[in-house]
């Protein structure tokens, strides 16, 4: 039986993505090229899916130039694979079939992350933001009153200064605030449903998918989750986390000098989930970080990570948690709990 992705019955798009991965791994293997040509010529939908896959992978920067020049119409009918038995009916799948399934699964993971290309930057955020920072770069903004805001990579804020007060809304990512205190013009930061009121301080706010976090490096901050809710006072080294799904607040303490450490190019993590750390690293990586396996994302990690070397930082973060990192081309990092889905 010819080894083709069509065994998976996952549709032309998945098959095309899998062929990109397979041909990147074995570009000069004659059997692989014949099997690909047979698949490509088997149906117009295959040719269309292949053209779409090439366009998308070109945008990621992970596409081998050789694949663009790959001849796709030279396979004779004899090389086309016959109808195959669905994988579920096989009692003992061969190692090649197992690798094939792993590649198909990986193609789904990569395909799931690639559509983000077409929605970044988020237009809603871009329209609301007064200041943004690009992927991989921090940005410092000086307000009219002399207060400083350092935006983390791929972050955005909206600023509203008025005689009665100064309001900042964190729309995405993370920001470190060094506020010039003015009792007559309070400085308030809004992040989702959380509100942080400055009382003369340096503090950090980060918005992840799962939670919003406020940490105080120096001074005092009042935190609340609703306009009329009681305010929690945070001092130096205090940290509070808001679970965005449940609304639960969790308070703790960390070393004050670790708060906002990312502004120096070094991310210091005392205890956090791998998912949150990976989410931060994604903002600094000019490509895609794909996670494989839910157990990895929930594991707790800690350490000091170089934001100027994201592949090394990712490895350092997840290796102690039993993770593994594999580069796919130049723009995709695959983080897994064990062997990667394409390891032989």
C-alpha positions in Angstrom: 0.0 0.0 0.0 1.3 3.5 -0.9 1.9 5.6 2.2 -0.4 8.6 1.7 -2.1 11.1 4.0 -5.4 10.2 2.5 -5.5 7.3 4.9 -6.6 9.7 7.6 -9.8 10.9 6.0 -9.3 14.3 7.6 -10.0 16.3 4.5 -7.8 17.9 1.8 -6.7 20.8 4.1 -5.3 18.5 6.8 -3.8 16.2 4.2 -2.1 19.2 2.4 -0.6 20.4 5.7 0.6 16.9 6.5 2.3 16.8 3.1 4.1 20.0 3.8 5.5 18.5 7.0 6.4 15.2 5.4 8.1 16.7 2.3 10.0 19.1 4.6 11.3 16.1 6.5 12.0 13.9 3.4 12.3 16.3 0.4 14.5 14.0 -1.8 12.8 10.6 -1.1 11.5 9.3 -4.5 8.7 7.2 -2.9 7.5 10.2 -0.9 7.5 12.4 -4.0 5.7 9.9 -6.1 3.1 9.4 -3.4 2.6 13.1 -3.1 2.2 13.6 -6.8 -0.4 10.8 -6.8 -2.3 12.5 -4.0 -2.0 15.9 -5.7 -3.4 14.7 -9.0 -6.1 12.5 -7.5 -8.7 15.3 -7.2 -9.0 19.0 -7.9 -9.7 19.6 -4.2 -6.2 18.2 -3.4 -4.5 20.7 -5.8 -6.5 23.6 -4.4 -5.7 22.6 -0.8 -2.0 22.3 -1.6 -1.9 25.8 -3.1 -3.6 27.2 0.0 -1.2 25.3 2.3 1.8 26.7 0.4 0.5 30.3 0.8 -0.2 29.9 4.5 3.2 28.2 5.2 5.0 30.9 3.2 3.5 33.4 5.6 4.9 31.5 8.6 8.4 31.6 7.1 8.7 27.8 7.8 8.3 26.7 4.1 11.2 25.2 2.3 11.7 27.0 -1.0 12.1 23.6 -2.7 8.5 22.9 -2.0 7.4 25.8 -4.2 9.2 24.3 -7.2 8.1 20.8 -6.5 6.7 19.2 -9.7 3.1 18.0 -9.0 1.7 16.8 -12.3 4.2 14.1 -13.3 2.9 11.1 -11.5 1.5 8.4 -13.8 -1.9 6.8 -12.8 0.0 3.6 -11.7 1.5 5.4 -8.8 -1.8 6.4 -7.3 -2.7 4.6 -4.1 -5.7 2.2 -4.1 -8.6 2.5 -1.7 -7.4 1.7 1.7 -9.0 0.2 4.8 -9.9 2.8 7.4 -7.2 3.0 10.2 -9.8 2.0 12.8 -10.1 -1.5 11.3 -6.4 -2.3 11.4 -5.4 -4.5 14.3 -1.7 -3.8 14.2 -0.8 -0.5 12.5 2.7 -0.4 11.0 5.3 2.1 12.3 4.9 4.1 9.1 1.1 4.3 9.6 1.7 5.4 13.2 4.1 8.1 12.1 1.5 9.1 9.5 -1.2 9.6 12.1 1.2 11.6 14.2 2.0 13.9 11.3 -1.7 14.3 10.7 -2.3 15.3 14.3 0.6 17.7 14.2 -0.8 19.3 11.0 -4.0 19.9 12.8 -2.2 21.6 15.7 -0.2 23.8 13.3 -3.3 24.6 11.2 -5.1 25.6 14.3 -2.4 28.2 15.1 -1.9 29.5 11.5 -5.3 31.2 11.0 -4.2 33.7 13.6 -2.1 35.2 10.8 -5.2 36.6 9.3 -6.6 38.3 12.4 -3.4 39.8 13.8 -3.2 42.5 14.9 -6.7 42.2 16.4 -8.6 45.0 14.6 -10.9 45.7 17.6 -7.9 46.3 19.8 -6.1 48.3 17.2 -9.1 50.6 16.8 -9.4 51.2 20.5 -5.7 51.5 21.3 -3.8 54.8 21.7 -0.5 53.0 22.1 0.7 49.5 21.0 3.9 47.5 21.1 4.8 45.1 18.3 5.7 41.4 18.7 9.1 41.0 20.3 9.6 44.6 21.4 8.7 46.6 24.5 7.8 50.3 24.3 7.9 53.1 26.9 5.4 55.9 26.8 5.7 59.1 28.8 2.4 60.8 29.7 1.9 64.5 30.0 2.2 64.4 33.8 5.6 62.6 33.6 4.3 59.1 34.5 5.9 56.3 32.6 4.2 53.2 31.1 6.3 50.4 29.6 4.3 48.2 27.3 5.3 44.6 26.9 5.6 43.1 23.5 2.3 42.7 21.6 0.5 44.8 24.2 -1.9 47.7 23.8 -3.4 50.4 26.0 -6.0 53.2 25.7 -5.3 56.5 27.7 -7.8 59.1 28.8 -6.3 62.1 30.6 -8.7 64.6 32.1 -8.6 67.3 34.8 -10.3 65.0 37.3 -8.1 62.0 36.8 -6.0 59.8 34.6 -7.5 56.5 33.2 -5.6 53.8 31.4 -7.2 50.7 29.9 -5.0 47.7 29.3 -6.5 46.1 26.2 -4.0 43.3 25.7 -0.7 41.9 27.1 1.2 43.5 29.9 2.3 46.9 31.2 4.5 48.3 33.9 3.5 51.6 35.5 5.7 54.2 37.2 3.2 56.8 38.3 3.7 60.3 39.3 1.3 60.6 42.2 -1.3 63.4 42.3 -3.9 63.2 45.0 -6.2 65.5 42.9 -5.9 63.4 39.7 -6.1 59.8 40.6 -4.4 57.3 38.3 -6.6 54.2 37.6 -5.9 51.2 35.3 -8.7 49.1 34.0 -7.9 45.5 32.9 -11.0 43.5 32.0 -13.2 43.6 35.2 -10.3 44.5 37.4 -9.5 48.1 38.5 -6.2 49.2 40.0 -5.9 52.6 41.6 -2.4 54.0 42.2 -1.5 55.5 45.5 2.1 56.4 44.5 3.8 53.3 43.2 5.5 51.1 40.6 3.3 48.2 39.6 2.7 45.7 36.8 -0.5 44.4 35.3 -0.8 41.4 32.9 -3.8 40.0 31.1 -3.6 36.4 30.1 -6.5 34.3 28.7 -7.1 32.7 32.1 -6.3 35.4 34.5 -5.5 39.1 35.2 -2.5 39.7 37.5 -1.4 42.8 39.5 2.0 42.9 41.2 3.4 45.9 43.2 7.1 46.5 43.0 7.0 49.6 45.3 4.3 51.7 47.0 0.6 51.0 47.3 -2.1 50.0 44.9 -5.8 49.6 45.6 -7.5 46.8 43.6 -11.2 46.2 43.1 -13.3 44.1 40.7 -16.4 46.3 40.5 -17.2 50.0 40.8 -18.7 49.6 44.3 -16.8 46.5 45.6 -14.4 46.7 48.5 -10.8 47.7 47.6 -7.9 45.5 48.5 -4.7 47.3 49.3 -1.5 45.9 47.9 2.0 46.8 49.0 5.5 46.1 47.9 5.8 42.4 46.9 2.1 41.8 47.0 0.4 40.1 44.0 -3.2 39.5 43.2 -4.7 37.2 40.5 -8.2 37.4 39.1 -9.5 34.2 37.6 -11.4 35.4 34.5 -13.7 32.4 34.4 -14.8 32.3 38.0 -14.1 35.8 39.3 -12.0 34.4 42.1 -9.3 36.6 43.6 -6.1 35.0 44.9 -3.5 37.0 46.8 0.1 36.1 47.4 3.6 37.5 47.8 6.7 37.5 45.6 10.1 39.1 45.6 9.5 42.8 44.7 12.4 42.9 42.3 10.9 40.1 40.2 7.8 42.2 39.4 8.2 43.9 36.0 11.5 42.0 35.5 10.5 41.6 31.8 11.3 45.3 31.3 15.0 44.4 31.5 14.7 41.6 29.0 14.6 38.8 31.6 11.4 37.1 32.7 11.6 35.9 36.3 8.9 33.3 37.3 8.6 32.1 40.9 5.6 29.8 40.3 3.3 29.8 37.4 1.6 27.5 34.9 3.5 26.6 31.8 0.5 27.9 29.9 0.9 31.4 31.3 4.6 31.4 30.7 4.2 30.2 27.1 1.6 32.9 26.5 4.1 35.5 27.6 6.8 34.0 25.4 4.5 34.0 22.4 4.3 37.8 22.6 8.1 37.9 22.1 8.5 35.3 19.4 8.2 36.4 15.7 6.5 33.1 14.8 4.3 30.5 16.4 4.5 28.4 19.5 2.3 25.4 19.3 1.5 23.3 22.4 0.8 19.7 22.2 -0.8 18.0 25.2 -3.1 19.6 27.8 -1.1 18.3 30.7 1.9 20.4 29.8 0.0 23.6 29.9 -1.3 22.9 33.5 2.1 22.1 35.0 3.8 24.6 37.2 7.2 26.0 36.3 9.6 28.6 37.6 12.9 30.1 36.5 14.7 32.9 34.8 14.2 33.2 31.1 15.9 35.3 28.4 13.3 37.1 26.3 15.9 37.7 23.6 16.2 34.0 23.0 12.7 32.5 23.0 13.6 29.0 21.8 16.1 28.7 24.7 13.6 30.2 27.1 10.8 27.8 26.1 13.1 24.8 26.5 14.3 26.0 29.9 10.7 26.6 31.0 9.2 23.2 30.0 12.1 20.8 30.2 11.8 20.5 34.1 8.1 19.8 33.6 8.8 16.9 31.3 8.4 18.9 28.1 10.2 18.9 24.8 10.7 21.6 22.2 11.1 21.0 18.5 11.6 23.6 15.8 9.6 23.2 12.5 11.3 25.4 9.9 12.4 28.8 11.1 9.1 30.1 12.6 7.3 27.4 14.4 8.2 25.9 17.8 6.3 22.8 18.9 6.1 22.2 22.7 5.1 18.7 23.8 4.9 16.6 26.9 6.9 13.8 25.4 8.2 12.9 21.9 6.9 15.1 19.2 4.1 13.7 16.9 6.6 13.5 14.0 9.5 11.9 15.9 10.4 8.6 14.3 
